[in-house]
């Protein structure tokens, strides 16, 4: 599931020195900023989304930067809201591809 994928990725990021940030906190700027040159950071949303980034040692505010993205939610089987089905004496759970 996306939740397992994010949990495993977080373990790997932390093993490589990434620091967790809270998405809703002020990261600041300048020397008191939580995000510093040469730093490696990540945050999660709803335990199913992960954003990780590294700041270059020579990065200066206003310079360009690159972003790479991916998703973890496809393909997946989702249980239908009304999922109980019976066929030939067997109880089944109705699912759909997402």
Buried (B, 14 or more C-beta within 10 A) or exposed (E): EBEEBBBEBBEEBEEEEBBEBEEEEEEEEEEEEBBBEEBBBBBBEEEBBBEBBBBEEEBEEEEEEEEEEEEBEEEEEEEEEEEEEEEEEEEEEEEEEE
